[in-house]
Amino acid sequence: MSQPGFVDAFSQTFTIDAAETALVVVDMQNATGNRNMGLGKLLAERGESERAEYRFNRIESLLIPNIQRLLAGFREIGAAVIYITYGANAPDASDAPAHMAPIICATNNIAGQREHDIVDELAPLPGELVLNKTTQGAFRSTALDATLRAKGIRTVVTVGVSTNNCVAMTSMEACDLQYQVVVVSDGTGTDSEEMQQATTTMLRRLWARVLTTDEVLAELATDSG
């Protein structure tokens, strides 16, 4: 087992204050989180479904149940819940960056389409905010920063997909904007265990605390109790 690096001594240390914390659910949509639609359908049509087995198995067996638990925990104490989606608003994806438009079009991830919707198991409640981004990081192309500051939020807890892309970018942007960040290790997912572990290892170094669902809920309970 490798020894901690010198940077680890400077990584984030804080406890969750429920009144100043938001759960940010990143990109848990049919386009990339439902094996029967979007990316899953595209790969099936190409005879390549096995390439996404790890991804969809993790989403179905781990992410959805754990995010459901976190949503319930945050809602029970009245803490903030914010959903992030990604995808184009224009039917031809002309409002999306050139490097994002091809996958957006290939997975039909266009506002108003079923693929763009959040997966049914994690559907927002009436009144919960949903912000759509066209970039990998949520702060660059949404009003997330202004929203968090208006709500008095100092800590963001990120869950969703993909760990190494949109979750990591959003988490790092939040850190650079001087929010305290928690990334939920068993509430995030990507395309391989190697990629998952590499990204969470990176995020632990200065960017975020990396906690399990149980650890987040325990800190919420302690703070709100």
C-alpha positions, 0 to 999 in steps of 0.5 A: 500500500502506498504511503500518503503524499506530502500534499495530503497534509494540506487537504481539506478538513471541515465538518458538514454544517447542514444549514450551509450545505447543498447536495448537488446531483450531477447528470443523473439523466437517461442519456448517460444513466439509463442502460435502455436509452441514450448511451446505453441504447446507442451501444446496444445498437452497435453490439457494444453493450459490454463496454458499459456494463460496469457503468450501468451496473454501478449506477443501478446497484450503487449510485441510485440507492445511495443518492436516494438515501442522500436525497431523503436525508437532506430533504428530511432536515430541509437542507438544499438539493440542487440538480444539474443536467447537461445537454443542449437547449437547441435542437441541433446542439448548436449551443453546446461546445464543439467537443460536447456536441457530438455525444449530446447529439448521439445520445439525443440529450436535448432539452425536452427529450426523454433522454434529457430527463433525470432518471425516474428513480431520482426525480426532483420534487416540486420546487427543487431546482434543476440547472442545465449546463452545456459544459462539463463543469456546472459553474461555467454555464449555469447560475449555480454559483449565484444560486449557492451564494444566495442560499448561503451555501458554503459546502457542496456535496457532489454525487452523480456521473461521470466521476472523472468528467462532470463530477470532478470538474464541478467539484474542482470549480467549486473548490476554486470558488472557495466552497468546501467540497465533499465528493461521495465515493459510493454516490459517483460512478464512471466507466471502470473501477480504475478510473473511479479510484484514480479520480477519487484519489486525485480529488482527495489531494487539496480539492475535496473530502471524499466520503461514503454515503454513510459518512455524509449521513452520519455528519448530517445527523450529528449536526442537525441533532 
